[in-house]
């Protein structure tokens, strides 16, 4: 099983919005950074778990856990001229941009604020905490995931188990 951190501005789409979505599921659309796109397209797999991070918020922090329920598929907003994330260079026959679908597993209340994450020595090396890191999709190591799981007091497994191994 892989572990990831997905960033979203809560004013745009919060974890509460995900919880209120039909079947508590949404397509993670609008990613327009090539490295983040490559993670979505090539490494994020069904059954992987996601730390849902509220960025550009007061305070920023981890607001919930989600599970990937559908692997990479073309991001339909890239083809829609009325969509905020429309890309006129994107072609449905040869898509540039991809999304995965995620489903809420559980909210983290209160959210785990960024200063707490920064103060934890066991999270050293976590991509989120690296100076200058701005990626909206980023891998989370097993050891870092275990620290978060410890803090929220228990299992953060999806409703059904996955036997997929962590990507290299």
N, C-alpha and C positions, 0 to 999 in steps of 0.2 A: 504494500500500500504506500502511495506517495502522499506527501504533505506539502501544502501550498499556503501562501498568503495572497489574498486578492484584496486590492484597495478599491474603495469606493467613497466618494464624498457623500455624506449622509443627506445633504440637501438634494442630491441627484438620485440616489437609490440606497436607502439605509437597510440595515438588517431587518428592521421592523417592516419595511416595504417587502422584503423577501418573504417574511413570515405571513404577510397579508396577500401574497400572490397566489393564484390558483395552484393547488397542490404544493404550496410553499416552494415553487420552482420557477426559475427564470433562465433565459439565455444570457450569458455574460458577454454582452455585445459592446461595441464601441472601442475595443482595444486597437490603438493605432500606433503602437511602438513595435518595431520588428522583433526585438528580443523577447518581449512579452508575448507577441503573436507566436513566435517559435515555441515557447513553452506550451502555450495552449494547443498548438497544432501537433507538436511532436512528443510531448512528455506527459501532459496532464491526462490521466486515464480514469475511466469509469471506476467508482469505488474510492478514489483518492479523497482525502479530507482537506478542508479549506478553513483557514483562519480568515474570518471576514473582518477586515480592518477599515475603520472609519478614518479617512485621511482628510486633511484640510478642515478639521472640526475642532471644536473647543469643548472638551479635550479630544485629541486623537487617541485611538486605541482599538483593541480587539473587541468587537461587539457580539460575535457569534461564531458558531461552527456550521459549516455546510459540507455537503457531500456532492461529488461530481456524479451526475446521473446520465449524462450523455457526452460522449467524447467529441472531439473537434469536428465541426461542420461549418460551412460558409456562413459568415455573419451577414444576415439579410439586410442590415442597416447600411451596409456598404453599397448596395444596389438601389436604394430608395432615395430619390432626389429630395423627398420631403423629410428624411431622417436627419437628425443632428450629426450623425457620423457618416454621412454619404461620402463616397469616394468615386468620382467620375472615372478614375483609372481602373477601378475594380470591375472585372468581367465575370459573370456567373459561370462561364465555361472554363475560366482559369482564375479562380478567386485568389485575392491577395490576403484578405482578412478572414479570420476564423473566430469562432466562439465555442465554448462548452456550455452545457446546462448544469446548473447547480440546484440543490434542494436544501433548505434549512434543516439542520439537525437539532440545534439548541442555541438559545440566546445566552450570552454571558452578561449577567447583571450583578453588580455594576461592571461596566466594561473595564478591561485591563488597560489602564492608561499608559501612554508612551513613557512618561518618567519612571514608572515602575519597571517597565521592560528594560530601560536603559540602566537602571540601578542593579539589575540581577546579573552577577558575574557568570552564572551558568548559561546566559544567553549571548555571551561574547561570540562574535563571528556570525551572528544572525544577520542576514542580508538587510532586513529592515533597519537595523541599527548602524549599518555601515555609513559613514559620513558621505554625503552626496548621493546616496541611493534613492532613486525615484521610480524604480520599476513598479508597475501596477500589478504584475503577476510575478511571484518569486517563490523559489523552493524554500522549504523549511526542513531542516535536518531532524532526524529522529530524536536526538538528545534535546533539541530546542522544543520539539513538540511535547516531549514528556514533561518538561518544566511547566508548560501551559496547562497540560492535562492535570498535573499535580495542583496547580493553583485553582482550577475550577472544580476540584474535588471529585474526581472520578472519571468514568469512562467518557470518551468523546467519540466512540465508535458509531458508525451509521447503524440504522435499524437492522440491516442484514450485513453479515460479515463478508469481507473480501480477502482473497488469498493472494492478490497481486503483490509482487515485490516492489520495493522502493526503487525508482529509477536511479541509475548511476550518475 
